[in-house]
């Protein structure tokens, strides 16, 4: 019995090593909720649709100035879990961009699989962006200075919207300046589903190859995509950096701009440590500052 238990423990540990996104997902329901830094005001649970999950938290800087840039953050959690207010999602980002640079940060929640499918999740995010753009002037923000960011499943969703801007347009969203995708291993969803993968992907993406392609940033990539920064963990073993490089090559082949930022951080650290002082945050800052009109006050 002890030998069986040890074998099962090794199998489980190996599974989590192969799919850090899944380990992050199962940790999300107990994630600590972030308290905003001093001076930052939070407009919690702003609705962008009728469902209780169609909500967003808006973090306003201590000294708001009209026309502030807006960073939209989409949490991860294997498309089935997650919390827009989790400390790992917002704490350091709010401290760095909102308190430090005068950005407005909008943290978005969305409906989960199996209540909806992945395309409907992307539509939720697009609808949130459209609502935030319409509301931005009342917050002191500029609807023309939006940057999208997402981690894990959220990285896939913002990459999908960026690859196929028509999804966002159909929900009323206007173009945004650029996108930061934090460690997605589903940028080529169809290829992912056709090779060995963790079972939870089957629950998320199903068995229809046509659907895989419809929610694959690689397969839906259209000319005119906004600039993208594709951050990937070199510690992963499931092809995050390989997919990021391949996707970047496809983007540049269409005349677009894409940069890959490999980081020697775990999947969870890529999210939680962004905003801390160091080379990683500096690289993301440099990308955002390179976007026309995106820079904050510093």
C-alpha positions as CSV (number, residue, x, y, z in Angstrom):
1,X,0.0,0.0,0.0
2,X,2.8,2.4,0.9
3,X,4.5,1.6,-2.4
4,X,1.3,2.4,-4.3
5,X,0.9,5.7,-2.4
6,X,4.4,6.7,-3.3
7,X,3.9,5.8,-6.9
8,X,0.7,7.9,-7.0
9,X,2.5,10.8,-5.4
10,X,5.2,10.6,-8.0
11,X,2.7,10.5,-10.8
12,X,0.8,13.5,-9.4
13,X,4.0,15.5,-8.9
14,X,5.1,14.8,-12.4
15,X,1.8,15.9,-13.8
16,X,2.1,19.2,-12.0
17,X,5.6,19.6,-13.3
18,X,4.4,19.0,-16.9
19,X,1.5,21.4,-16.6
20,X,2.2,24.3,-14.2
21,X,-1.0,26.0,-15.5
22,X,-3.0,23.2,-13.9
23,X,-1.2,23.5,-10.6
24,X,-1.8,27.2,-10.7
25,X,-5.5,26.6,-11.4
26,X,-6.1,24.2,-8.5
27,X,-4.5,26.7,-6.2
28,X,-6.6,29.6,-7.4
29,X,-9.8,29.0,-5.3
30,X,-7.8,29.5,-2.0
31,X,-5.7,32.4,-3.3
32,X,-5.4,35.4,-1.0
33,X,-7.3,38.5,-1.9
34,X,-5.2,41.6,-2.4
35,X,-5.5,44.7,-0.3
36,X,-4.8,47.8,-2.4
37,X,-1.8,49.9,-1.6
38,X,-2.3,53.1,0.4
39,X,-3.9,55.8,-1.7
40,X,-5.2,53.5,-4.4
41,X,-9.0,53.6,-4.7
42,X,-10.9,50.4,-5.9
43,X,-14.2,50.4,-7.7
44,X,-15.1,46.7,-7.0
45,X,-17.3,44.5,-9.1
46,X,-18.2,46.9,-11.8
47,X,-20.6,45.0,-14.2
48,X,-20.1,44.5,-17.9
49,X,-22.8,41.9,-18.3
50,X,-25.7,40.3,-16.4
51,X,-23.9,37.2,-15.1
52,X,-22.3,37.5,-11.6
53,X,-18.9,36.5,-13.1
54,X,-19.1,39.4,-15.6
55,X,-17.5,41.8,-13.3
56,X,-14.3,43.9,-13.1
57,X,-12.4,45.7,-10.4
58,X,-11.0,49.1,-11.2
59,X,-7.9,50.4,-9.4
60,X,-7.4,54.2,-9.6
61,X,-4.1,55.9,-8.8
62,X,-3.7,58.2,-5.8
63,X,-3.4,61.3,-7.8
64,X,-5.5,60.6,-10.9
65,X,-4.8,62.7,-14.0
66,X,-7.2,63.0,-16.9
67,X,-6.2,60.8,-19.8
68,X,-4.4,58.1,-17.9
69,X,-3.3,54.9,-19.6
70,X,-5.3,51.8,-18.7
71,X,-4.0,48.3,-18.2
72,X,-6.6,45.5,-18.4
73,X,-5.5,42.3,-16.6
74,X,-7.2,38.9,-17.2
75,X,-6.5,36.2,-14.6
76,X,-5.6,32.6,-15.2
77,X,-6.9,29.3,-13.8
78,X,-7.2,26.7,-16.6
79,X,-10.3,28.4,-17.9
80,X,-12.2,26.8,-15.0
81,X,-11.1,28.8,-11.9
82,X,-9.5,32.0,-10.9
83,X,-10.1,35.3,-9.0
84,X,-9.7,38.8,-10.4
85,X,-8.8,40.0,-6.8
86,X,-6.2,37.4,-6.0
87,X,-3.0,38.9,-4.7
88,X,-0.9,37.1,-7.4
89,X,-3.1,38.7,-10.1
90,X,-3.1,42.3,-8.9
91,X,-0.8,43.2,-5.9
92,X,2.5,43.9,-7.5
93,X,1.0,45.2,-10.7
94,X,-1.2,47.7,-8.9
95,X,1.8,48.8,-6.8
96,X,4.1,49.2,-9.8
97,X,1.7,50.6,-12.5
98,X,-1.1,52.2,-10.6
99,X,0.6,53.7,-7.6
100,X,4.0,54.1,-9.3
101,X,3.1,55.2,-12.8
102,X,-0.4,56.6,-12.7
103,X,-2.0,53.8,-14.7
104,X,-5.6,52.7,-14.1
105,X,-5.7,48.9,-13.8
106,X,-8.9,46.9,-14.6
107,X,-8.9,43.3,-13.4
108,X,-11.5,41.3,-15.2
109,X,-13.3,38.1,-14.3
110,X,-15.3,36.0,-16.8
111,X,-17.6,33.0,-16.9
112,X,-15.9,29.6,-16.5
113,X,-16.0,26.3,-18.4
114,X,-18.3,24.4,-18.4
115,X,-20.9,27.2,-18.0
116,X,-19.5,28.6,-21.3
117,X,-16.9,27.6,-23.8
118,X,-13.6,29.3,-24.5
119,X,-14.9,31.4,-27.3
120,X,-17.6,32.8,-25.0
121,X,-14.9,33.6,-22.5
122,X,-13.0,35.6,-25.1
123,X,-16.2,37.4,-25.9
124,X,-16.6,38.1,-22.1
125,X,-13.2,39.7,-22.0
126,X,-13.9,41.7,-25.1
127,X,-17.1,42.9,-23.7
128,X,-15.3,43.9,-20.5
129,X,-12.8,45.9,-22.6
130,X,-15.6,47.7,-24.4
131,X,-17.3,48.6,-21.2
132,X,-14.0,49.8,-19.7
133,X,-13.3,51.9,-22.8
134,X,-16.7,53.5,-22.5
135,X,-16.2,54.2,-18.8
136,X,-12.6,55.3,-18.9
137,X,-13.2,59.0,-19.2
138,X,-15.3,58.9,-15.9
139,X,-12.3,57.3,-14.2
140,X,-9.8,59.8,-15.6
141,X,-8.6,57.3,-18.2
142,X,-8.1,57.5,-22.0
143,X,-10.0,54.9,-24.0
144,X,-7.3,55.2,-26.7
145,X,-4.5,54.2,-24.3
146,X,-5.5,50.6,-23.4
147,X,-3.0,47.7,-23.0
148,X,-4.2,44.1,-22.5
149,X,-2.4,41.7,-20.2
150,X,-3.3,38.1,-19.2
151,X,-1.7,35.2,-17.4
152,X,-2.0,31.5,-18.3
153,X,-5.6,31.0,-19.5
154,X,-6.0,34.7,-19.4
155,X,-2.9,35.0,-21.6
156,X,-4.5,32.7,-24.1
157,X,-7.7,34.8,-24.1
158,X,-5.9,38.1,-24.7
159,X,-3.7,36.5,-27.4
160,X,-6.8,35.2,-29.1
161,X,-8.5,38.6,-29.1
162,X,-5.3,40.2,-30.4
163,X,-4.9,37.6,-33.1
164,X,-8.5,37.9,-34.2
165,X,-9.6,41.5,-33.4
166,X,-13.0,40.9,-35.1
167,X,-14.0,39.0,-31.9
168,X,-13.5,42.2,-29.9
169,X,-15.1,44.4,-32.5
170,X,-18.2,42.3,-32.4
171,X,-18.5,43.0,-28.7
172,X,-18.0,46.8,-29.2
173,X,-14.4,47.1,-28.2
174,X,-12.1,49.6,-30.0
175,X,-8.5,48.8,-30.9
176,X,-6.0,48.8,-28.1
177,X,-2.3,49.6,-28.2
178,X,-0.7,46.3,-27.4
179,X,-0.9,43.0,-25.6
180,X,1.2,41.3,-22.9
181,X,0.6,37.5,-22.8
182,X,2.1,35.9,-19.6
183,X,3.1,32.3,-20.2
184,X,0.4,30.6,-22.2
185,X,1.0,27.1,-23.6
186,X,-2.2,27.2,-25.7
187,X,-1.1,29.7,-28.4
188,X,-1.3,26.9,-30.9
189,X,-4.4,25.2,-29.5
190,X,-4.9,22.7,-32.3
191,X,-1.3,21.5,-32.1
192,X,-1.6,21.2,-28.3
193,X,-4.7,19.0,-28.6
194,X,-3.1,16.7,-31.1
195,X,-0.1,15.8,-29.0
196,X,0.1,14.3,-25.5
197,X,-1.5,16.8,-23.1
198,X,-3.0,17.0,-19.6
199,X,-6.6,15.6,-19.4
200,X,-8.0,19.0,-18.2
201,X,-7.4,20.4,-21.7
202,X,-10.0,17.9,-23.0
203,X,-12.6,19.3,-20.7
204,X,-11.7,22.8,-21.8
205,X,-11.3,22.4,-25.5
206,X,-13.4,19.3,-26.2
207,X,-12.8,17.0,-29.2
208,X,-13.8,19.0,-32.2
209,X,-10.7,20.0,-34.3
210,X,-12.8,22.9,-35.9
211,X,-13.3,24.3,-32.4
212,X,-9.7,23.9,-31.5
213,X,-8.8,26.0,-34.6
214,X,-11.4,28.6,-33.9
215,X,-9.9,29.4,-30.5
216,X,-6.3,29.0,-31.5
217,X,-4.4,32.3,-31.7
218,X,-2.1,30.7,-34.2
219,X,-4.9,29.6,-36.5
220,X,-7.0,32.7,-36.2
221,X,-4.1,35.2,-36.7
222,X,-5.2,38.0,-39.0
223,X,-3.2,40.9,-40.4
224,X,-3.3,44.0,-38.3
225,X,-2.8,42.4,-34.9
226,X,-1.6,44.8,-32.2
227,X,2.0,44.5,-31.0
228,X,2.4,41.6,-28.6
229,X,4.9,40.7,-25.9
230,X,5.0,36.9,-25.3
231,X,6.5,36.1,-21.9
232,X,7.3,32.5,-21.3
233,X,8.7,30.4,-18.5
234,X,12.0,28.5,-19.3
235,X,11.2,26.2,-16.4
236,X,8.2,24.7,-18.1
237,X,8.3,21.4,-19.9
238,X,5.2,21.7,-22.0
239,X,6.4,24.0,-24.8
240,X,5.4,27.5,-23.6
241,X,8.6,29.2,-25.0
242,X,8.5,27.1,-28.2
243,X,4.9,28.1,-28.9
244,X,5.7,31.8,-28.1
245,X,8.6,31.8,-30.6
246,X,6.5,30.1,-33.3
247,X,3.6,32.4,-32.7
248,X,5.9,35.5,-32.8
249,X,7.3,34.3,-36.2
250,X,3.8,34.0,-37.6
251,X,3.0,37.5,-36.4
252,X,6.0,39.1,-38.0
253,X,5.3,37.2,-41.2
254,X,2.0,39.0,-41.4
255,X,3.8,42.4,-40.9
256,X,3.0,42.6,-37.2
257,X,5.3,43.1,-34.3
258,X,5.9,40.4,-31.6
259,X,8.6,40.0,-29.0
260,X,9.4,36.9,-26.9
261,X,10.6,37.3,-23.3
262,X,11.9,34.0,-21.8
263,X,12.1,34.2,-18.1
264,X,13.8,31.8,-15.6
265,X,10.7,31.9,-13.4
266,X,8.0,29.3,-12.7
267,X,4.6,29.7,-14.2
268,X,3.2,31.1,-10.9
269,X,6.1,33.5,-10.5
270,X,5.6,34.9,-14.0
271,X,2.3,36.3,-12.7
272,X,3.0,37.0,-9.0
273,X,6.4,38.7,-9.5
274,X,5.6,41.0,-12.3
275,X,5.8,44.5,-10.9
276,X,8.6,43.8,-8.5
277,X,11.9,45.7,-9.2
278,X,14.1,43.8,-11.5
279,X,15.0,42.9,-15.1
280,X,11.6,41.1,-15.7
281,X,9.5,44.1,-14.8
282,X,11.9,46.4,-16.6
283,X,11.5,44.3,-19.9
284,X,7.7,44.5,-19.7
285,X,7.9,48.2,-18.9
286,X,10.1,48.8,-21.9
287,X,7.5,47.1,-24.2
288,X,4.6,49.1,-22.8
289,X,6.6,52.3,-23.1
290,X,7.4,51.5,-26.7
291,X,3.7,51.5,-27.6
292,X,2.5,54.9,-28.8
293,X,0.7,56.8,-26.1
294,X,1.0,54.0,-23.5
295,X,3.5,55.4,-21.1
296,X,2.4,56.6,-17.7
297,X,3.7,59.6,-15.8
298,X,7.2,58.1,-15.2
